[in-house]
Amino acid sequence: MAAYYVCKNIFKYSSEIEYLLRQARAILELPELDMLSIGCGPCSDLFGALSFLDHNEQSDKEMRYLGVDLNPIWLPIQDYIGRDIGDGKEGIITAFKQEEFSTLVENLRFLGKPWTPNIVVLEYVFSDMFTFHYDIKGFVDRFAEFLFPLMPPKSFIMINDINHRDVRPYFSSLHSSLFKRSKQIHVSTWHFVNDFRWFYSYGTQHSQNYLTVTIPSDIRKRYNPWRSCSSAQMLIYKSDQ
């Protein structure tokens, strides 16, 4: 099941993240990337970030990636990622935790050392929380109260999720909760044309929706993965002034 999910979705999800990263080009000026992925699953956002860096000739930039997900179904995939690309040999170090968000932010660490992320990603998190009836308001409040203050100036929050009326309001809820605590944030919203159904014009429309990566032919034939982007997105920048 996990393998099928990855082959069906990862090319789409990683491409959507790369499109959003293109709207945050100041990330290229950061000396190193410290990325926290909440609800990371099989780490589509990591691959989107690596593709973005490669396309901008910064594949040698140092990155620390902490993926947090409670579902044990992703453990074999996360272990493979850790062995294959996250061992530090190419400047990329990965770590994974199965931990509740409320516990995580009380003592945020990377490989045992105190750590603060300059990029936080929520990719298809709100839709999952909505589907499984999690306390989204409580999550948003804890994010704003405990995690956001830890993030340094010139850091980013990236939300990528389904373009649906049941989910988009939670983007705004997080934005509003953060704005109550700091006026030094800048927000932009985006959406893609959906090739398969009507879509809501949320913020600015990306000029295209094609994938940023090439799907291997054997996976294309066997799993029929999604071949275009279709999400809604919010980019939040925590400025230093």
Backbone torsions as a table, in degrees:
resi	resn	phi	psi	omega
1	MET	NA	-45.8	-179.4
2	ALA	-64.0	-41.6	-179.8
3	ALA	-63.4	-41.8	178.8
4	TYR	-63.0	-44.7	179.9
5	TYR	-58.2	-45.5	-178.5
6	VAL	-62.0	-50.4	-176.8
7	CYS	-65.9	-29.5	179.4
8	LYS	-76.6	-36.4	-166.9
9	ASN	-115.4	-24.3	-166.8
10	ILE	-64.7	-31.7	-179.4
11	PHE	-68.9	-39.2	177.2
12	LYS	-68.3	-51.5	-174.9
13	TYR	-65.0	-41.4	179.7
14	SER	-67.6	-36.0	177.6
15	SER	-65.3	-40.9	179.3
16	GLU	-61.2	-40.7	177.1
17	ILE	-64.8	-39.5	179.1
18	GLU	-63.6	-40.0	176.0
19	TYR	-59.1	-41.7	-179.3
20	LEU	-69.1	-37.1	176.6
21	LEU	-62.7	-32.2	177.8
22	ARG	-63.3	-25.7	177.9
23	GLN	-85.4	-1.8	-179.8
24	ALA	-125.9	54.8	-171.7
25	ARG	-65.7	-15.7	175.2
26	ALA	-62.1	-18.3	176.1
27	ILE	-59.4	-32.9	-179.8
28	LEU	-65.3	-20.7	179.7
29	GLU	-86.5	-11.5	177.8
30	LEU	-69.2	137.7	-177.9
31	PRO	-66.2	-29.5	176.8
32	GLU	-155.7	156.9	-177.1
33	LEU	-107.1	129.4	174.1
34	ASP	-119.6	99.3	-171.1
35	MET	-106.4	125.2	173.3
36	LEU	-107.4	120.9	179.4
37	SER	-110.2	112.1	-179.3
38	ILE	-91.5	122.5	-173.6
39	GLY	72.3	46.7	-168.2
40	CYS	-67.1	-28.8	-177.2
41	GLY	56.1	-127.5	-179.8
42	PRO	-89.8	16.3	168.8
43	CYS	70.6	41.8	176.3
44	SER	-58.7	-36.7	-178.5
45	ASP	-65.5	-34.5	177.1
46	LEU	-60.6	-46.4	-178.9
47	PHE	-68.8	-32.9	173.5
48	GLY	-63.7	-40.7	178.8
49	ALA	-67.1	-41.6	179.5
50	LEU	-65.0	-38.9	177.4
51	SER	-65.2	-41.6	178.4
52	PHE	-60.5	-46.1	179.1
53	LEU	-64.5	-41.0	-179.7
54	ASP	-63.9	-42.5	180.0
55	HIS	-68.9	-16.4	177.9
56	ASN	-109.8	18.6	176.1
57	GLU	56.5	38.8	175.6
58	GLN	-127.2	34.9	-178.4
59	SER	-66.4	-12.6	178.9
60	ASP	-93.6	2.8	179.5
61	LYS	-65.7	137.8	179.6
62	GLU	-72.4	138.0	-179.4
63	MET	-139.7	135.5	168.7
64	ARG	-114.8	126.9	-175.5
65	TYR	-122.5	118.8	176.0
66	LEU	-111.0	113.7	178.1
67	GLY	-101.1	132.0	-178.2
68	VAL	-123.0	123.5	179.3
69	ASP	-158.2	135.0	-178.1
70	LEU	-82.9	-17.3	-173.5
71	ASN	-81.3	117.2	-177.3
72	PRO	-69.9	-9.3	-178.9
73	ILE	-61.9	-24.5	-176.6
74	TRP	-89.5	-6.3	-174.9
75	LEU	-57.1	-45.3	179.7
76	PRO	-62.2	-37.1	178.9
77	ILE	-69.2	-41.6	178.1
78	GLN	-64.5	-38.6	177.0
79	ASP	-62.3	-41.2	179.3
80	TYR	-63.6	-43.5	178.7
81	ILE	-61.0	-43.6	179.6
82	GLY	-60.6	-39.0	-179.3
83	ARG	-76.2	-37.0	-170.2
84	ASP	-83.6	-43.6	-175.5
85	ILE	-129.9	-11.7	-172.5
86	GLY	-105.6	25.1	-177.3
87	ASP	-93.2	3.3	177.2
88	GLY	91.3	-9.2	-176.0
89	LYS	-65.6	-33.1	-179.3
90	GLU	-105.3	20.7	-179.6
91	GLY	84.0	6.0	-178.8
92	ILE	-115.0	125.2	177.4
93	ILE	-121.8	127.5	178.9
94	THR	-114.1	149.5	173.7
95	ALA	-145.9	152.6	-176.5
96	PHE	-136.3	145.5	178.9
97	LYS	-136.4	141.3	167.5
98	GLN	-103.3	93.2	-171.4
99	GLU	-150.2	141.0	175.0
100	GLU	-63.7	144.0	-176.9
101	PHE	-58.9	-41.4	-177.8
102	SER	-61.4	-36.1	178.0
103	THR	-75.6	-39.5	-178.0
104	LEU	-57.1	-49.0	-172.9
105	VAL	-75.2	-13.5	176.9
106	GLU	-70.1	-27.1	-178.2
107	ASN	-151.4	70.0	-173.4
108	LEU	-72.8	120.2	-177.5
109	ARG	-138.4	153.8	174.0
110	PHE	-123.6	115.2	-176.6
111	LEU	51.0	43.4	174.2
112	GLY	86.6	-6.3	-177.8
113	LYS	-109.2	143.9	176.2
114	PRO	-53.6	142.3	-168.5
115	TRP	-155.4	143.9	175.4
116	THR	-130.5	131.0	-179.6
117	PRO	-82.6	145.3	170.8
118	ASN	-104.4	-0.9	171.0
119	ILE	-139.1	127.3	173.5
120	VAL	-120.4	129.3	-176.7
121	VAL	-116.0	132.4	171.3
122	LEU	-119.7	93.7	-177.3
123	GLU	-107.8	114.3	-177.6
124	TYR	53.1	36.1	178.8
125	VAL	-88.4	-48.9	-178.6
126	PHE	-61.6	-39.1	179.6
127	SER	-65.7	-38.6	176.6
128	ASP	-66.6	-42.3	179.8
129	MET	-64.2	-38.4	177.6
130	PHE	-65.2	-44.4	-178.2
131	THR	-63.1	-39.8	-175.0
132	PHE	-101.7	15.0	170.4
133	HIS	60.2	41.4	173.6
134	TYR	-77.3	162.0	178.9
135	ASP	-80.5	87.9	-175.3
136	ILE	-69.7	-39.5	179.5
137	LYS	-60.6	-42.9	178.6
138	GLY	-62.9	-40.0	178.0
139	PHE	-62.8	-46.4	-179.7
140	VAL	-60.7	-44.3	-179.5
141	ASP	-63.4	-42.2	179.7
142	ARG	-68.3	-37.0	177.1
143	PHE	-58.9	-49.8	-176.7
144	ALA	-67.8	-36.1	-174.8
145	GLU	-81.3	-37.2	-170.9
146	PHE	-111.6	-42.0	-176.2
147	LEU	-84.2	-46.4	-176.4
148	PHE	-55.2	-43.4	179.2
149	PRO	-62.7	-23.4	179.3
150	LEU	-76.2	-23.9	-175.3
151	MET	-72.9	134.8	-177.8
152	PRO	-75.0	164.9	170.5
153	PRO	-57.1	154.7	-178.0
154	LYS	64.0	41.1	175.9
155	SER	-118.3	168.5	-169.3
156	PHE	-133.4	144.4	169.1
157	ILE	-118.1	127.7	-175.8
158	MET	-120.8	123.4	178.0
159	ILE	-115.6	126.0	177.3
160	ASN	-134.7	122.1	-174.1
161	ASP	-159.1	179.4	-178.7
162	ILE	-64.6	145.8	179.4
163	ASN	-88.0	80.2	-173.5
164	HIS	-140.9	145.7	-176.5
165	ARG	-64.0	-22.6	178.3
166	ASP	-76.6	-17.2	-172.5
167	VAL	-112.0	-41.2	-175.7
168	ARG	-54.7	-36.3	179.7
169	PRO	-58.2	-25.1	179.6
170	TYR	-73.4	-25.0	172.2
171	PHE	-58.7	-50.1	-177.8
172	SER	-66.4	-33.8	178.4
173	SER	-61.6	-43.3	178.4
174	LEU	-65.8	-44.8	178.5
175	HIS	-57.2	-47.2	-178.7
176	SER	-63.2	-40.9	-179.4
177	SER	-65.9	-38.1	177.7
178	LEU	-69.5	-39.7	-176.7
179	PHE	-65.6	-28.4	176.9
180	LYS	-65.4	-26.3	-176.5
181	ARG	-99.0	-21.2	-179.8
182	SER	-156.5	130.5	175.9
183	LYS	-86.8	-5.6	-176.8
184	GLN	-89.2	51.8	175.3
185	ILE	-129.9	148.1	179.7
186	HIS	-126.9	134.7	-171.2
187	VAL	-125.8	138.0	169.9
188	SER	-134.8	150.5	-178.6
189	THR	-127.5	151.5	-172.3
190	TRP	-145.7	160.0	172.4
191	HIS	-152.5	164.9	176.8
192	PHE	-112.2	154.5	165.0
193	VAL	-64.7	136.0	177.2
194	ASN	-99.8	120.9	-176.5
195	ASP	-72.0	-12.3	-169.5
196	PHE	-115.7	-17.4	-179.4
197	ARG	-159.1	172.6	176.7
198	TRP	-59.1	146.6	-179.8
199	PHE	-133.2	154.2	179.9
200	TYR	-90.2	134.9	-179.5
201	SER	-81.3	84.1	-177.5
202	TYR	-94.2	107.5	-179.8
203	GLY	68.1	-144.9	-177.7
204	THR	-84.0	139.8	178.4
205	GLN	-88.6	127.8	173.9
206	HIS	-60.8	146.4	-175.5
207	SER	-70.6	-18.6	175.1
208	GLN	-150.9	167.7	-178.5
209	ASN	-129.1	14.5	-178.6
210	TYR	-75.6	159.6	-178.9
211	LEU	-69.1	151.3	178.9
212	THR	-94.1	-1.4	-179.2
213	VAL	-128.2	161.8	178.5
214	THR	-98.0	130.6	179.3
215	ILE	-83.9	125.7	175.9
216	PRO	-56.6	142.6	-173.8
217	SER	-61.6	-36.6	-179.0
218	ASP	-67.5	-37.9	177.3
219	ILE	-69.9	-38.2	177.8
220	ARG	-59.3	-42.4	-177.9
221	LYS	-73.2	-40.0	-172.8
222	ARG	-83.5	-36.4	-171.1
223	TYR	-113.5	-9.5	-179.5
224	ASN	46.6	59.5	-176.6
225	PRO	-68.9	161.4	175.7
226	TRP	-60.4	138.6	-173.9
227	ARG	-117.0	12.5	175.7
228	SER	-153.3	163.2	179.8
229	CYS	-92.0	153.7	-176.6
230	SER	-153.4	10.2	-169.4
231	SER	-83.4	173.6	165.0
232	ALA	-107.2	149.1	-172.3
233	GLN	-141.1	149.5	170.7
234	MET	-133.5	135.0	176.3
235	LEU	-117.6	122.8	179.9
236	ILE	-116.2	125.7	-179.0
237	TYR	-112.4	125.8	176.3
238	LYS	-94.2	105.6	-173.8
239	SER	-85.7	174.7	178.5
240	ASP	-104.2	10.4	178.2
241	GLN	-158.0	NA	NA
